[in-house]
Amino acid sequence: MAPEPWTVAREESGLDNMTEGAYSQSMATPTSGDFEELLGQIEREAKEDGPAGIADLRALQFKYQMINELILRRRELHWTQQQLAEHSGIAQTAISKIERGRKSPTIDTYARLLTALELNPTWARRSAERASQPA
């Protein structure tokens, strides 16, 4: 019986040896130190870009912090994205894109999501606290 065509091509190409040498070294599992190094590099590059670079970085950090809060709260409620969609009136596909950072929602969309999740932004709590204090 003749060998299957793909096994011959694989043997001729040397793909069987790819687990050795530089290939396996380049596929090493990243460590948390690698991630911290990456964050440090991003911070340094933002500083090199000056105030505009730092402002862009802080905006991205804020965006992903907000996304993280939405995801954490949805999970606390044991809701699927579909359940959040039903409670908020926002399409499940849009929620998926927001949670993956692929879509930047409007303030109205954030308000609907926050309301459905019964979340109050920190700045809203501070405003309420100031309003309740005697002048």
C-alpha positions as a Python dict, from the first residue, in 0.01 Angstrom:
ca = {
    (1, 'M'): (0, 0, 0),
    (2, 'A'): (137, 342, -98),
    (3, 'P'): (180, 606, 174),
    (4, 'E'): (-75, 886, 193),
    (5, 'P'): (34, 1193, -13),
    (6, 'W'): (40, 1426, 288),
    (7, 'T'): (280, 1199, 483),
    (8, 'V'): (526, 1202, 193),
    (9, 'A'): (501, 1581, 161),
    (10, 'R'): (545, 1619, 538),
    (11, 'E'): (855, 1399, 539),
    (12, 'E'): (1006, 1580, 240),
    (13, 'S'): (940, 1922, 392),
    (14, 'G'): (1105, 1840, 723),
    (15, 'L'): (795, 1933, 922),
    (16, 'D'): (850, 1635, 1151),
    (17, 'N'): (1161, 1807, 1287),
    (18, 'M'): (982, 2132, 1377),
    (19, 'T'): (957, 2041, 1744),
    (20, 'E'): (1332, 2073, 1778),
    (21, 'G'): (1559, 2375, 1784),
    (22, 'A'): (1457, 2737, 1732),
    (23, 'Y'): (1090, 2661, 1664),
    (24, 'S'): (1024, 2506, 2003),
    (25, 'Q'): (1222, 2780, 2177),
    (26, 'S'): (1018, 3054, 2008),
    (27, 'M'): (695, 2887, 2119),
    (28, 'A'): (785, 2899, 2488),
    (29, 'T'): (497, 2976, 2721),
    (30, 'P'): (496, 3343, 2823),
    (31, 'T'): (524, 3422, 3191),
    (32, 'S'): (361, 3691, 3399),
    (33, 'G'): (700, 3864, 3398),
    (34, 'D'): (675, 3891, 3021),
    (35, 'F'): (338, 4061, 3057),
    (36, 'E'): (470, 4303, 3318),
    (37, 'E'): (762, 4379, 3087),
    (38, 'L'): (519, 4451, 2803),
    (39, 'L'): (316, 4686, 3021),
    (40, 'G'): (634, 4864, 3125),
    (41, 'Q'): (738, 4902, 2764),
    (42, 'I'): (398, 5045, 2668),
    (43, 'E'): (420, 5294, 2957),
    (44, 'R'): (773, 5401, 2852),
    (45, 'E'): (664, 5449, 2491),
    (46, 'A'): (367, 5659, 2601),
    (47, 'K'): (598, 5880, 2807),
    (48, 'E'): (831, 5917, 2509),
    (49, 'D'): (534, 6037, 2302),
    (50, 'G'): (471, 6310, 2559),
    (51, 'P'): (142, 6429, 2707),
    (52, 'A'): (-66, 6311, 2409),
    (53, 'G'): (81, 5959, 2434),
    (54, 'I'): (12, 5944, 2807),
    (55, 'A'): (-344, 6071, 2754),
    (56, 'D'): (-404, 5801, 2491),
    (57, 'L'): (-269, 5532, 2722),
    (58, 'R'): (-483, 5648, 3016),
    (59, 'A'): (-792, 5653, 2791),
    (60, 'L'): (-725, 5294, 2685),
    (61, 'Q'): (-670, 5189, 3045),
    (62, 'F'): (-999, 5349, 3144),
    (63, 'K'): (-1182, 5184, 2854),
    (64, 'Y'): (-1059, 4836, 2946),
    (65, 'Q'): (-1126, 4896, 3314),
    (66, 'M'): (-1489, 4977, 3226),
    (67, 'I'): (-1515, 4669, 3004),
    (68, 'N'): (-1372, 4455, 3284),
    (69, 'E'): (-1629, 4589, 3532),
    (70, 'L'): (-1913, 4507, 3291),
    (71, 'I'): (-1787, 4151, 3243),
    (72, 'L'): (-1728, 4094, 3615),
    (73, 'R'): (-2074, 4216, 3708),
    (74, 'R'): (-2241, 4009, 3436),
    (75, 'R'): (-2062, 3702, 3569),
    (76, 'E'): (-2156, 3788, 3930),
    (77, 'L'): (-2519, 3782, 3817),
    (78, 'H'): (-2454, 3452, 3635),
    (79, 'W'): (-2591, 3607, 3318),
    (80, 'T'): (-2500, 3515, 2966),
    (81, 'Q'): (-2445, 3786, 2710),
    (82, 'Q'): (-2790, 3698, 2575),
    (83, 'Q'): (-2948, 3758, 2917),
    (84, 'L'): (-2773, 4093, 2943),
    (85, 'A'): (-2903, 4175, 2596),
    (86, 'E'): (-3257, 4097, 2707),
    (87, 'H'): (-3226, 4316, 3018),
    (88, 'S'): (-3052, 4607, 2844),
    (89, 'G'): (-3206, 4613, 2498),
    (90, 'I'): (-2856, 4598, 2346),
    (91, 'A'): (-2797, 4323, 2089),
    (92, 'Q'): (-2594, 4025, 2210),
    (93, 'T'): (-2356, 4067, 1915),
    (94, 'A'): (-2290, 4427, 2022),
    (95, 'I'): (-2228, 4316, 2382),
    (96, 'S'): (-1980, 4057, 2256),
    (97, 'K'): (-1794, 4321, 2053),
    (98, 'I'): (-1790, 4559, 2351),
    (99, 'E'): (-1657, 4292, 2587),
    (100, 'R'): (-1381, 4203, 2339),
    (101, 'G'): (-1285, 4569, 2295),
    (102, 'R'): (-1387, 4558, 1929),
    (103, 'K'): (-1660, 4819, 1961),
    (104, 'S'): (-1662, 5145, 2152),
    (105, 'P'): (-2014, 5198, 2282),
    (106, 'T'): (-2183, 5533, 2309),
    (107, 'I'): (-2261, 5687, 2647),
    (108, 'D'): (-2624, 5583, 2594),
    (109, 'T'): (-2520, 5221, 2541),
    (110, 'Y'): (-2300, 5226, 2852),
    (111, 'A'): (-2589, 5377, 3049),
    (112, 'R'): (-2821, 5096, 2937),
    (113, 'L'): (-2565, 4830, 3024),
    (114, 'L'): (-2485, 4985, 3363),
    (115, 'T'): (-2854, 5017, 3445),
    (116, 'A'): (-2927, 4657, 3348),
    (117, 'L'): (-2631, 4537, 3558),
    (118, 'E'): (-2731, 4767, 3847),
    (119, 'L'): (-2387, 4930, 3842),
    (120, 'N'): (-2317, 5288, 3939),
    (121, 'P'): (-1997, 5446, 3816),
    (122, 'T'): (-1763, 5566, 4090),
    (123, 'W'): (-1803, 5928, 3983),
    (124, 'A'): (-2183, 5898, 4023),
    (125, 'R'): (-2141, 5772, 4380),
    (126, 'R'): (-1907, 6062, 4462),
    (127, 'S'): (-2158, 6311, 4321),
    (128, 'A'): (-2437, 6159, 4528),
    (129, 'E'): (-2220, 6171, 4842),
    (130, 'R'): (-2138, 6540, 4784),
    (131, 'A'): (-2505, 6621, 4726),
    (132, 'S'): (-2603, 6456, 5055),
    (133, 'Q'): (-2345, 6650, 5260),
    (134, 'P'): (-2450, 6981, 5419),
    (135, 'A'): (-2311, 7287, 5242),
}
